[in-house]
Amino acid sequence: MSKGTIETQSWATPETMKTLEDYFREGARKILQAALEAEIEEHISRFKYHIGEDGKRLVVRNGTMPRRTLLTGAGPIPITRPRVDDRALDALGQERFTSRILPRFMRRAPSIDALVPLLYLKGISTDDFPTALEAILGPQAKGLSASTVVRLKEVWTDEYGEWSKRDLSGKRYVYVWADGVYCSARLEDERSCLLVIMGADPNGNKELIAVSDGYRESTQSWKEILLDLRSRGLEKAPKLAVCDGAMGFQAAAAEVWPETRIQRCWFHKSGNVLDKLPKSLQGKAKGMLHDQYLAATREEALKAFDLFVESFGAKYPKAVDCLVKDKDDLFAFYDFPAEHWLHLRTTNPIESTFATVRLRHRKTKGCGTRKATLAMVYKLCREAEKGWRKLTGFKLIHLVEAGIKFVNGEQVQDVAA
């Protein structure tokens, strides 16, 4: 063991770690407190020239609100929110002060709201939440009791209900990603899974479009979702749908969105092909699959495709058949801008969202209802949505929407044509 290692371990005592945690919490408190002060001072300065008949300002500081404890990922942080007297603004038709940093009824940081559905989908029961949260956030994390979690679930269930019926008129998505996700969520049927659709809007922003439950391979389940989207105003079909190969979605899309092209997810396809090869060959085969979907042109990709078929066809026909059957759908991305390829080759935007709750061995069964489970999945997805990466080369989306032709990722048709 090196001297440096010994020295490092010598200071990493429970007492030292607690001191560091306290230090970080105090730093976070000071930053948040300063931000609140700056926010209210900015509001007061906007109306500093508004004077009443008595010669006094209409908007002034008015002490502080009672101290509030905000539950955060770093632990509970006590905050004293400054108060302002701006009642006179009502008569002037001006908007009164509302903190955007710390809304009036906020008691938890948004990251904590994301933690609750994550634990629920991991199979933690409502009664076990206080224990689980205490282990994560410390013994002072008492703001999320079992009853609080129940209330949150009710609120999120209502939110999901409203969101799943929202008007989609005028919405357009040039690309969509669809996946059936099996995870530890408590669904009412062993065969059920979560059906998720997200899309890229004309500005390149990725949005959650639909979350429901159904059967992954069921054409009917996917068709119901697509028809529901159309009935709520999503009339224009996407140019390309990226999916994991579930025939149910492809068949449903062919009925509801017949003009939409299909791009098979290379992540799923690679996994399916490699599973049919001995481990001793999987490394080599994986590289040969990479050569196909990372090729600069369709021609180069097809050469790599043919080489794979020739190399493994005689001894491992099942692996080759798995690849060959989706040949056309595997290379559809070459007919779209090269800047978009990174996003179009896989369903990773959905996969990464569910990575932390995906089931590895078997479903976790519990007493959770279908509605509560969907509400938790919805909430988790909406939190993840905030960090979804914008489409690279989004300025080219209007060309795709206009039907401009691309070959090997390059535009070959004039816009005015």
N, C-alpha and C positions, 0 to 999 in steps of 0.2 A: 504493500500500500504506500503510495507516495506521500511525501510530507504535506503537499498541497491538499491532498484528500483529507488527511487527519485534521488540518487546520480548518477546512471547510466544515467538517462534521462537528468540530468543537463549539462553534457558535450557533449551530442549528438546533438549539434547545427549544422546548415548548415555550419557555418564558421569552426567549428572543423572538420567536415567530409571532407570539401574541403582541409583542411590542411593535413589530413591523406592521401587523394588521391594523393596530390602533393608529400607527403613523399614517398609513395609506387612507384609512377612513377619515382621519382629521384633515388630510390634504384634500380629499374629495369634498368634505363638508365646506372647507374654505372656498374652494373653486365654485361650488354650487351657490353658496351664500353671496359671493361676489357677483355672480351672474344675475341673481335675483335683484340685488341692489342696482346693478347697471340697468336692468330691464325697467325697473320702476322709475329710476331717474330719467331715463329716455322718455317715458310717458309724461312725466311732469314737465320736462323741458319743452315738449311739443305745445304745451298750453301755458307757458310762463307769461305770455302777454295778455292772457284772458283775465281781466280784472273785474271784480264785482262793483256794485254801487258804493260799497263801504270802503273801496280802495284796496281790498285784499284779493289775493290770487284765488281763482276758482278751483284750482287743482293743487293740493298741497300734501306733504307727508302727514301721516296720522298714526305714528307709533308703529307697533308691530302686531302681528297675529299671534295667538298662542303657539308655543313651540309644537312642532309636529315631527314625528319620527317617520322617515322615509325608508322603507325596506328596499335594499339594493343587493346586488350580487356581492358587494364588499361587506355586507352586513348592514344593520340599522344605522342610519345617519340622522342625528337631530338637526332640524332646520327651523330657523326663525324667519318667517316670511314677512317682509315689510308691508305696511298697509298705507293706502292712499285714500284721501277724501276727494272724490271727484263727482259727487252727486249732482253738482250743478251742470254737468255735461248733458244730463238727460233733457234739460230745458233747451239746450243748444242743438239737440239732435246729433250729438257726437257720441261715439262709442266709448263706453267706460272701460277702465282697465281690467284685463283678465290675463293672468300670467300664462304664457305659452310654455315656459320652462317647468313650472310646477302648478298645474291646474288645481282648482280649488279642492277637489275631492280625491286627488291622487294620494295614495298611501304606499304604492309599490312602484318601483321602476319598471318600465316596459319589459326588461329582460326577465323579471320575476313572473310576469304574466305569460311569457313564453315557457318558463320552467314548469308551470302547473300542467299544461296539456302534455308536455313531454313526459313528465312523471306518470300521468294518467295512462298515456299510450304505452308506457313501459310495463303497465300492469299493476302500478301502485294503487291500492284501494284508498277510498276517501278517508277512512279511519286511520290509515297509516301515514297520511300526508304530514301531520305535525312532526312525527318522528323523522321522516325523510328530510323535511325542510330544515329541521334543527341540525341534522348531520351536515347539510350542505351550507347553511347560512349562519349557523351558530345558535346557542341557546336562547338568544334574545329574539329569534325569528318567530314571534307568537302571533303575528298579524294574519297568518294564513292557517287558521284552524280548520277542522273538518267542516264546520258550518259555513265558513267563508268560502271554501272550495265548492261546496254545494251551490252557494249563491252565484259564484263565478260561472259554474257550468250552466246554470239556468240563463244567465245573461248571454253567454256565448251561444247557447242553443237558439235563443231568439235572434241573435245577430246572424247566425248561419241561415236561419229560416228566411230572414229578409234578404240576405245576400243571394241565396239560391233562387230567389224570385225576381231579382233586379231586372230592370229594363236594359236590354242590350242594343236597342235601336241606334244605328249610326256607328256601332263598333265594327272595326275591321282588324283582322289578324292575317297577315300574309303567310306566317308560319304558325303551326301548332305542334305541341309535343303531347303525346298521349301515352299513358302507361297504367297498367293494372298492378297495384303494389300490395304484396302480402306483407303484413307486419304484425306486431303484437297487439294491435287494436282489437277491442272486444266486439266482434261482429256476431250476429245472431245465427250464422250458418258457417260451418267449417269450410265450406267451399267459397265463401264470400271473400272479396278483396276490395280494396279502395280503388276506384276508378278516377283518375286525375287527368285534367286537361289544362295546359297553360299555353299562352300564345304570345307572339310578338306584335305589338301595335305598329302603326305607320311611323312612329318616332323611335322604334327599336326597343321600347320598354317591354320587358316580359311581365305578363300579368297572369294571375290565377284565373281561369275561366270557369272551371267546374270541378267539384269534388262530390262524389257520390259513392254508393256501395253497389256491388253487383257481382257478376261472375266474369272473371277475366277473359275466358274464352267464349263468352256468350255474345253473339251478335245482337240479341234482343236488348241486353243491358246497355251496350254501347249505343245502339240505335235510339233507345229512349233518351239518353243524354243528348245526343246530337239533335234530335227532333225538338227537345225542350229548348235548347239554345236557339234554334231557328224560330220557334214560336215566340220567344221573348225578344226577337228583333235582330238576331245575328243572321242576316240574310245572305251575305256574301261569303262564299266558301273560301277557305285558305288555299294558297297556291301549292303548299307542301305540308304534309303531315308526317312527323317523325314518330315512329312507334316501335314497340319492342318485338313485334312479330305475332302478337296475339291475333289470330285470324278473325276473332269476333270484331275487333275494331276495324280491320281492313274491309271486312264484308259490310259493316254498317256504314263506313265512309263511302264505299262504292255506291250505296243506295242514296244516302242523304247528300253527300258531296261528290258526285260522280266526276267532276272536273278536277278534283284535288289529287295531286300525285302523292305517292307513298315513298318514304325513305325509311328503310329498315335501319334500326339502331345497330351500329357496329359493335358496341360494347356487349349487347346481348348476343348478337350473332357469333362473335368471337368466343364467348363463353360456351355457347352451345356446341360449336365445332370442336373446341379443345376438349370438352368433356368426352368426346367420342374417340379421342386419341390416347395412346399410352403416355404416361407422364414423361417418359424419356424423350418423347418427340414434341412435347407441348411447347418447349422453349423455341425450337426451330420453327414450328408451325405458327406460333404467335408472331414471330418476326415476319414471316411470309404474309400473314394477314395484314400486318402493319403496312407492308409494301403496297398492298392493294388500296386501302383507303387513305393513305398519305401520299399517293402518287400525284404528280403535278397535272396529269391529263388522264382522261378516260382511257386513252389508248395504252398508256403505261400501266394503268390499273388492271386492264383486261389481260395484258401480258402476264402480270403477276398472278392474276386469277387463274389463267390457263396453266401456269407453272405449278401452282398449288394442286390443281386437279390432276395433273400428270404425275406429280410427286407422290400423292397419297391415294389416288383413285384405286389402284390395284389391290392394295393391302387394307385400306381403311375406307371402303365405299360409303359407310354411314356418315362419316365426317364430311366427305366430299358431297354427298347428296344433300346434307344439311346446308351447305354453302351454295350449291348450284341452284337449288329450288327458288332462291330469292335473288338471283343474279340481277335482274332488271331493277328491283327496288333498292339494291345495295349501292348502286352508282347513280342514283337520281340527282344527288347533290351537285354533280358536275355541270348540270344545266342551270345553276344558280350562281350568283356572284361569289368569287373565291373568298372575299372578305367574310362571307357568311358560313363557310364550310365548317369552321370550328364549332359552330352552334348546331349545325344540321346533321352531323354524322352520328350523334348519339342522343339518347333521352336523359343525359346526365343532369340537366336542370331539375328534373323531377327526382331522379335517383339520389342526388346529393341532399335534397330536402328531407328525404325519408331515411337517410343513411343511419341516423341515430336511433330510429325507432323500428327499423326493419327487423323482422324476426329471423333469427339464425337457425333455430332448431325446431320449435313448434309454437303454435299460437298460445297466447296467454288468455285463458278463459276467465270470465268474471261476471259480476252482476251488472256491469255497465249496459245501458240501453243503446240501441242503434242510434238514436238521436244524439245522445251524449257523446258517443264515440265520434260521430261525424262532426259535431261541434268542436271537439278537441282537435281533430285533424284539420279542420278549417282554420282554427286559430293558429295552429302551428305553421300551416302553409302561409298564412297572411303575415306572420312574423318573419318567416324566411323570405317572403317576397320582397321585403325591404332591402335585402342584400343581393337580389338577383342581378346579374351582370347585364348591362345594356348590350344590345346586338352590335358587334363590331361592323363598321361600314353601314350603319343604319341609313345613311343618306341615299343608299342605292335601293332602298325598299320601294320607293315610288316607281322605279324602273321595273321591278318584279311585278308590282301591282298592275302596271300598264301592259304587261305581257311582252316586254322587250326580251329578245332572245339572247341567251348566254350559252357559250360553248366553252367547256373547260374553265369555267369561271370568268371568262372574258366576254364583254359585250360585243356582239357581232351585228347588231341591228340598230340603225339610227332611230332616235326617239321620234323623229317626225315621220318615219316610215309607216 
